[in-house]
Structure formats: structure tokens, C-alpha cells
Amino acid sequence: MAIKFERRKPEDMRRVLVVDDEADIRDLLDMTLARMGLAADCAGSVREAKSLLGTQSYCLCLTDMRMPDGEGLELVRLIGDQYPKLPVAVITAHGSMENAVQALKAGAFDYLSKPVSLEQLRALVKSAIDLPAQLQSRPLGTQELLGDSPAMAQVRALIERVARSQAPVHITGESGSGKELAARLIHCHGPRAAASFVPVNCGAIPENLMESEFFGYRKGAFTGADADREGFFQAANGGTLFLDEVADLPLPMQVKLLRVIQEKRARKVGATAEEAVDVRVICATHQDLKAMVEQGRFRQDLFYRLNVIEIRMPPLRECREDIPGLAGHLLVRLAEAIGSPPPDLTDDALRALQEYPFPGNVRELENVLERTMALLSDEVINAADLNLAPPAADCEPASIDGLPLQDRLDALEKQAILDALNKTRFNRTAAARLLGVTFRSLRYRMGRLGLKD
């Protein structure tokens, strides 16, 4: 007995608006979408697309960048203004990355390059049509950015907006200001939340291992390659790759990274063919990338490719009104970790915290509270218990003034090493590279200055 499968009628299927002046492209997209169970309405001009938008509801719009009567960017902006919940992706000519970046800045969800790869098209369509469901079912236990200050409210609103797209994001801010947390929130609030979030500290990878770590390698590609291994891009396939301290990437690696981001394909070390990778890239650094571009230390084309959307994480000293809430939250978390009730902060203690500049930002606030709890003999934290030292920048000139030359040099060297360790999250290999010395030299200098591991 034959089994009959019930096929959905076109009017019952989710619909995609396809806008392209080339009939062959429209037919290719129409057939591909049909195989995915989606109906396509095809338009050959901007005017026709506008007419369809006014009469039908769509789950996605795919538009070419150039049409006889206008530009795809016109549609991107129109949809952003009048149909904000409709994701729109653009199709660009091969090599026209400037157009792709311009579209992403205007609010496009993602882009495809001609000739259109069906594998990349299917991945893009799936991400776009799954977006509403992903936004409604966020992972449980996701951390949030705390604080009611205007600066933090602005950051949260921006994260909500950029999470809906696939545009690359560049997060700036001082060490300890929450750049990785912001990146995780963008991932968790977007369509890739169910896939992997892969954080990478670019400053902690030896230069000779970077290519194999990022792109993977084939068995036998070099001495010690005993088996195939995936790289960061393969591990993050379908998800998000977070490049922390991206400014530390050497120039040769920047070239390779740019190609993979543009082409959405990566070649493992020792392989002869490239493989498609579907990865959203978010990067962060505490350094000024624009200044590094001017100095020739960072590629301009990579900067513009990564800096499509910029989010600045404010330092804690600009959000002093958030410190009481942050401190209370951190004390509860620290107390739970050791199984004790959280101590109370006196008014004097809160005032001292709000007056302290916190050069290490939220990370330093957490360290101060953890140290205080470890040494606390009461259930109440007073200002004296916090043991807040004057900021180094204010006391350094006075502290070395009048000292013998060697003592002055030692003080300056010690401060430089501490700054480098703080910037690299106490990764000594990365700190040595930042200081321009060998790892062995840094270890010797730390021992001579009394800096313990």
C-alpha cells in the first residue's frame, strides 16, 4: 500500500522575498528555497519589491545590491524603518566587500557573494528564519550587564539591536570593563545562541602556531601532526568566534584572517581545498585600532571589516551610580561560592567604593571584594576593611621622587610588568610579547623584583 505524503500549499508556506534583476539568479534562489519548504516571491526591480512588501508578509528578504531602478541599500533602509522584524540579506558582486560592509552598517542581517554558494545560502536562510524563535527562547542562566546608569542602558540597547544581525562587532574598552560578557550576550541573544561560542585570546598564541590554531591542520602537515585537528573557525562553525585582544595579531595572520572573513571559507594547514565556515566574528581590544592602522601595525582593510558595528564598554568610573548594585551582586555570588551569608556594606564602605577610580574596572571591584571577604572577621564591611590604595597614577611620581636611580628604574620596570600582566589577564607569555622581551627574561625580571607567579 503506497503512503501518500501531504504537501503544504504555497499559501501555507513561509515566504521569502527575492529581489534581483537577473532571471537566472531568481530561478536558482526560487528552486533552492522551495527545496527548503519555503515559497519565494520574485521581484526584478526596487519598485516591484516595494509593492510586494506592502501586500505580503515575509520571513526573509534577499536582495541584490544593484537594480535597474535603484540600489539594494534603499530596500535595506526601507525595511529597517517600516518592517523592523524582517531580516534582509544582500547579494553582492564578487570582491565588492565595501558594498557588503555598507549594507551591514545600514542594518542588513547578512550578505552573500556572487557566485552564490548554495551551502552558504541555506545556512543564511536557516539562521534568518529561526531568528524569532531564538529571540524568544534564550538560554537559561545567561549573565546580564548590571547597572541602571545611562551608559550601561545604552550598551544593553545596542547589544539587543546588533544581536539580531550577523554583522561583525568590534567591542572597545579598558581591561576589566566587560568586553567578553558583552560578546557572550550578543551571541546568546541572537540566532546562533544554540551553537558554540568560542573565545580566543589572540595575544596568548605563539606566532608560529597561529595558522594551525585558527584553521586546523591535516594529519602529516608538519612534524607532530599525528591526526587531523579542527581549528577555532571549525569549532565555531554555526556559532560565534570571539577574538579577544585582536590588536595582538601579527600582520601575516591579519591577511589570512581577512580572507577567511570575506570568503567565509578556510583551508586547514596541509589541505588542498578550502572548506565553508559559517561563523560570526566578534572582536575586542583595549588598544586604539585606528591609531594602530595609522602606525602601520594593523591592516586598514581588516579594521574596516571588523569595525562594522562598534560598541564601547564604559569604564566603571563613568558608572559610579552602578557600583552599589554591582557590589551587592558580587558579594552574593562570592558568598555562595564559599557557602556563607553575604556581608553587608556600610555607608562609608559604599562611599569609598564610589570614590575609588577602579583602573581595573569591574574585575578589580570583584578582586577587592573577594580579598575583603577572605580577611573579614565580622559580618559587616567597613571602609577600612576594603583597604583601597591610592591609584598608581596619582602616587607614582611621589613614590619614586628622591630615590636612588636604580630604585627608580626598578619601580618603573615593576609597574610596566604589572600593567602588561593586567592587560593580558596574567598570561606571562602574552605579557612578555607585549613588553618585547623573552618569556625567560620576563620570569627573571619578575623574580628579581619580587613579583611572584
N, C-alpha and C positions, 0 to 999 in steps of 0.2 A: 504494500500500500504506500503510495507516494505521500510524502509530507509536504504540505504547502506552507510557505513562509509568507507572512503578511508584510507587505511593503508599505511604508508610510507614503501618503500622498504628498506631493510637493508643497501643498498649502499647510501641511502639518510639520514640515521640516524647519529647522532653524535656517535663517537666510543670511547670506554674505553678499555685500555689495562689491562688485568687481568693476574698477574703472581703469580702462586702458584703451588707447586708440588703435592698437594692433589686434586684429581679429584672431590671429594665431595665439597670442598670449591669453586673450579672453577665453578661447576654447580650451586651452591647456588648463587654466585655473578652474574653469567650469567642470571639466571632467574629473580633476583631482578632488575638488570639493564634493562632487557627487559620490565618489567612492568613500568619502568620509561621512556620508549621510547628511550632507549639507546642501541646501539649494542655493543657487547663485543667480543674482540679477546682474546683468552686464550692461555697462554704460560705456560709450565711446567718447564722451566729452564731459566737461565740468558741468555744463548746463543740464545735460541728461541726468547726471549723478545727483544734482541738487533736486531735480524733480522727483526722482525715486526716493530720496531721503525724506521728502515731505509726504509720501504716500505709504511707505512700508517701514516696518521695524526690523533692524538688523542686529546680529551679534558681533559683526566684524565688517570693516571696510578695507579693501585692498585697492590702493590707487597708484597709478603711475605718476611720475613727477612732472612729465610734460605731456600736455594735451593740445589739440589744435586751438582751443578757445580759452586756455588758461593754464595754471600751474597746480600740481598736486598739493602744494603748500596752502593754496587757497581753500581746498577742501579740508585739510588738516585743521586749519584755524576755524573754519565754519563749524566743523563737527565738535571741536573743543568748546566753542561758545554755545551752540544750540543743542548738541547731543553729547553732553559730557560723559555719559556712561558707555558710549560706543567706542571701543578701541579701533584705531585706524593705523594701518601699516602702509608704508610706502615702498614702491618698487623703483630702484634707481639703476641707471646705466652702470656698466662695469667700470670701476675706477672713479666713480663720482661720489667719493666719500664726503665731500663738502656738502652735497645735497642731502645725504643721509643725516649728517650731524645737524644741519639746519632744520630738517624735519623733526628730529628728536627734540631739539630745543623748542620747537613750536608745539610739541605735545604728542607727537606720534608714538604709538605703542612700541613699534619695532620697524625694521626695514629688511628688504630682500634685494640682492643684487642680480642683475641680468648677466648671463642666462640664469633663469630661476631654477634653483635646486629643489626638486620635489621633496627631498628629505627635510630640508630646512623649512620649506613651505608648510609641511604637515606639522612640524614641531611648533612653528609660529602660530598656526591656526589653533592647535590644541591648547597652547598657553592662553591665547586670547579668549576662546570661548569658555575656558574653565575659570576665567578671572572672577566673575561674580560669585561663584560658589566658594572659591578660595578666600575671597574677602569676608564672607560670612562665617567661615569655619577656620579661624586662626588657631594655631597650636596652643594648647594649654600650657601654662607656666611661662609664657613669654614675658621677659622683663620689659619694663617700660621706662621711658625717661621721666624722672620725677621732677616736680617743680612747677610753680604757678607764675614764675616771672615772665614778662613779655618775650624775652629772648628764647626761653625754653618752649613757650607756647608756639612761637613762630617756627622753631625747629620741628616740633611734632607735626604741625600742619604741613610743612614741606615734605616730611617723610611720608605722610599719608598720600600726598599727591604723586610723588615720584615712585612710590611702591607699585602703582598701577601700570607703569610703563616698563620697558626693557632698556631704557637709556642708561648709558654708563654714568656713574655718580662719583664725584670727587669730594671727599669729606676732609675739611681742613680743621685745624685746631691744635691747641697745645697738648703736650703729653698729659694723659690722665683725664682728659675732658669728655671721654665717652665716645670716641670715633668708632670703635668696633661695635659697641652697643647700638649705635645709630645704623651701622651697616646690617647688623642682625635684624633690626626692626624693619628695615626696608625689605629684606628677604622674607621675613615672617608675615608681613602684611601684603605680600604680592602673590602672583600666580605660581611662583616657584617654591612656596613655603613647604610643600611636601617633599621636595628634593633636598640635596645636600647643600650646606653652607660650608665652604672650605676656606678658612683663614690662612694666610701665608704672610710671614714676616720676611719681607724681601731683604732686609739688612742682615738676616741671620743665615743666609745660604751662601756658601763659598762660590766664588765666581765660576770655577771650573765645573761645578755640579749643577749650575742653574738650568741649562737646557734640558738635561735629563730629568731634573726635579719637576720642571714645569710641563714638559711634553711627554715624558716617559721614554722608554727605550725597548728595543728588541733584544732577545737573547743573543749574546755574542757580539753586541755592538761595540763593546770595549772590554778590557780586562776586568773581570769581576761581575760582568753582566750574565749571570747564570740562568736567568729566566726573564720572560717578558715582564715589564712593570709599567703600570699606568702612572701618568704624571698628574699634576694638580688640575689641569684642564679636563682630563678624562674623569678624574674623581668628582669634579664639579659639574659634569655633563648633565644638563637639565636643571641645574641649580645655579648657585651664585659663587663666584670666586672673589674673595676679598683680599686685595693686595695692600697690606699694611706697610707703611714706610716705602712707598713706591719710588720715592726720590733716590733711594739707595741702589736702584738697579743700574748696572753699568751700561754704557751706550750700546755695545753689541747686543746685549739682551733686549734693550729697548726696541731695536729694529725687529727682532724676531717676535716680540710681544705685539707690536703694531700690526704686523702681517696677520697673525692669528686672530686678533680682534676684528680686523677688517674683513678677512676672508671667511671667518668662522670655521676654519679648518686648521688642524695641527698635524705635524709629522713627527713621529717618535724618532729618537736617535737610532740610526741603523735601519730605518724603514725606507722603502722606496716610494710609498704613496701616502698622501695626506688623508686624514680621517675627519669627518664632520664633527664639530663640537658645538653644542648649544649651551652657552654659558653667558650669564650676565656678569659683567665686571664692575666691581665697586672698589675704589682705591682710596687710600688715606695717607696723609703725611702731615707732620708738624712743620715742615720746611716750606719755603716760598717757591713753588714750582715756576712761577712767572719769572722770578729773578734767576733761577737756575737755567731757564731757557735762554735768557739774555746773556748769561755767562757761558753758554755752550755746554752745560753739564746735563741738560735734559732736552730731548728732541722736541722741537716745536710741534711736529705733526702728531706725535704721541700725546703731547699735552692737550691739544685741541680735541683729540679723540677721546681722552679720558675725562676731560673737563666739560662734558656736555651739560651736566647739572652740578652745581657746586653747593654744598651745604657746609656752613661754618658752625662748628660747635663752640659756643661761648665759654670762656674761662669762668671758673667758679666766682672769681672776684666781681664779675659783671652780674651775678645772680645771687647776691648776698641774702636776699629775702627767701631764697630756697634752702639755705643752709639748715635752719631748724628742722624742716621736714626731712631733708636728706639724712641729717644726723640721727634723727629718731628711727628712720627706716634701717639705717646701717646698724644701729645698736641692737635692734630687734633681731636682725639677721645674724650678727656676731654672737648674740646671746644664745640663739637657737643652736648654733654650731657647737657650743660648749655645754648646752643643757642647763642654762641658768637664766633667771629672770633678767630682763634688760634694766640697767641702771637708769636713773633719772638725771637729767642735765639741769643744773641750777641756772637762774637768770644770768649770773655772772659768767658761767661757762658758755652759755649761748652767745652772750655779748662778745666774749673773747674769740669764739669761732667766727663770728660775723666780721670782726675787725681784722682778723688774720688774712693776709693776701692769698694764701694757698697757691704757691707757684706750681705745685704738683697736682692741683685741682682735685677732683673727686677721689682719685686714687690716694692722694696724700691725706684727705679727710678720713678715708677709711683706715689708713695706716695709723693715723693719730688716735682714732677711737679704739682700734684693736690694741695698740700699745697701752692706752689708758686703762682699758678693761683688764689687761693682764697684770697690771701693777696696782689695781684698785683694791682698797681694803674695806670699802664701805659700799653702800647701795646707791650713793649719790655722787655724781661727778661735779667737782668744783673747778673753777678756772685754773687753780694751781695744779690740779691733777692732770690737766691737758699738757702741761709742760711745753707750751708753744714757744719756740725760739724765734728771735727776730729774723726777718727774711735775709737771706745771704747777701742779696744785692745791696741792702742798706748797711750791713755791718762789715762787709768785706774790706773797704778801704781803711776803716779804723782798726780792724783786727790785725792788719799787716803793717800798718804805719809804724815806723820806728824799729821794726825787726831787722836782724841781720839779713844780708842779701839771700843767703841760702834758704833761710826760713821763709822769706817772702816767696821765693821760687817754688818751694815745696807746697806752700799754701795755695798758690795759683795752680800748680800741677794737680794737686788733690781735688780742687774744685772742678777743674776741667774733666778729670776722670769721673767724678761723681755725676757731672752733667751728662757725660756720654753714656754712663751706665743707666741713668734715669731715662734718657731718650730711647734706649734700646731695651728697656724693661729688664735691665741687669743681665743681658746677654753679652758675655765678655768678648766673644768672637766678633760680634757686630760692633761693640764699643771700640775694640782695637782698630777695626777698619775705619770707623768714624774719626778716630784720633790720628790715623795714618801711621800706626805702629804695628808691630807683630803681636800675636797673642802672647808669646813668651815674654816680650818686652813689657806688655801691659801687666802681666802677672808679677813680674819682678818689681815694677814700679808700685803696684798695689801693696806688695809685701813690705817694701822699703818705707812707704808712707803709713803703714799700719792699717790699711783697708782690708778687712777680712772678706772672704768669699761670701 
